[in-house]
């Protein structure tokens, strides 16, 4: 059944409808492929038993539900009822979620099936998937290279043909950067479009659930199935849908579409010259499709990484204060007092990178420093959003790289600051709460690279429409790694 490994959701649905295979056979094939190849990648930390992953509804639902029986995987920071949720951390060892995240519940309701949990940086803190308590995830294109982070497991699982979709999460680019490194499509929706209920928080004002797939169509399909108002999340959109992003995928872009190329992003320090060439080639394709391309400059973007550094750490320090050994997860049993138990549990349960970020977060929030760091960062964030929105009055979408170079070697970026700078191209969409989707556009050093389109609030349909037309005019989405 390896012939199914790189089939799209659309193709798999056709086979299911024609009864060329059953949902059970498809799920079994995915589980078997994970068993066969994941020893090389370490992308999937738990493969569910086949008897526990039966799609909701009846087999006849395949006739009207495009996701019925389609297997996927879920990043280990999103809750699935009756499944472990450890955030790639020792401190949540043994925790089993008593409920489904809203996004999971909505996918289940249309017959989609999660068949496993994917590896990620501890509490989604990292850009290389090297901080996970389960070890790093290896890139399926080159096992010596990083799959990206924090959601490297989800991206690698899709790129390797384990599943046609996998959920990830973004705080500063943790869907789009791994998707780029692994040569697939990665989406970060408008903040609030997909409920955060059931997402174990890192930075609450930044966090978003996103989607990894091999095609734009599939991404639009899965994202639309999860979108909409949720009473369990006070920050969710007030829009109730339906969220049909696939009807606009005609292979053509909107007439008169204006795309602004963020020049300071393309000329950023460290840009690989071959990366610039790949991006320029992608722009030529968009022009041939009818897009009007112009240059724009967003000076505030250059402050994005520093602002993200401050705000994400501050929110992490607050969110992770709940992990103390009292209510769930790991607990130190040698302590002689409650305070000692708190301290020992957190010291032993959290990894080095998480502790580093908690310390920084507490510092920027502390008396005497909050005004200088946290409040200043909030001000710059507001200025950045205003600048992006003002620019988006003159163009429809913004074009930017996702990374300055292809995937780096595992262990190559030992300096935490260099790792943090990986978020330069991606964190502005999180800080401004705008939607952004990345799509492959070539190869550099035999590794996939990508560009992203960023749009106004709730412009997912237009972004998907444009990227689908680009995808259909190129062949990058047809390239797959050989394991």
Protein Blocks (a to p, Z undefined) as FASTA:
>chain_A
ZZmmmpcfklmmmmmmnopacfklmmmmmmmmmmmmmmmnomafbdcdfklmccehjfkl
mmmmmkgoiacdddfkbccehiacekopaklgoiacfbdcfklmmmmmnopacfbdcddd
ehhiajkopmbfnbpaddfkbmkbcebjfklmmmmmmmnomambdcdddfklpmmmmmmm
nopacddddehkaccehiacfblmlgccddddfbfklmmmmmmmmgccdfklmkbcfbeb
jadfklmmnopacehiacdddfklmmgghiafklmmmmmmmmmmmmmnopacdddddfkl
mmmmmmmmmmmmmmmmmmmmmpnolmgcjddfkbcbfklmmmmmmmmmpcfklmmmmmmm
mmmmpghjlmmmmmmmmmmmmmmmmmmmmmmmmpmbdcddfbfbdcddehklmblklmmm
mmmmmmmmmmnopacddddebdeehiacdddddddehilmmmmmmmmmmmmmpcklmpcc
dZZ
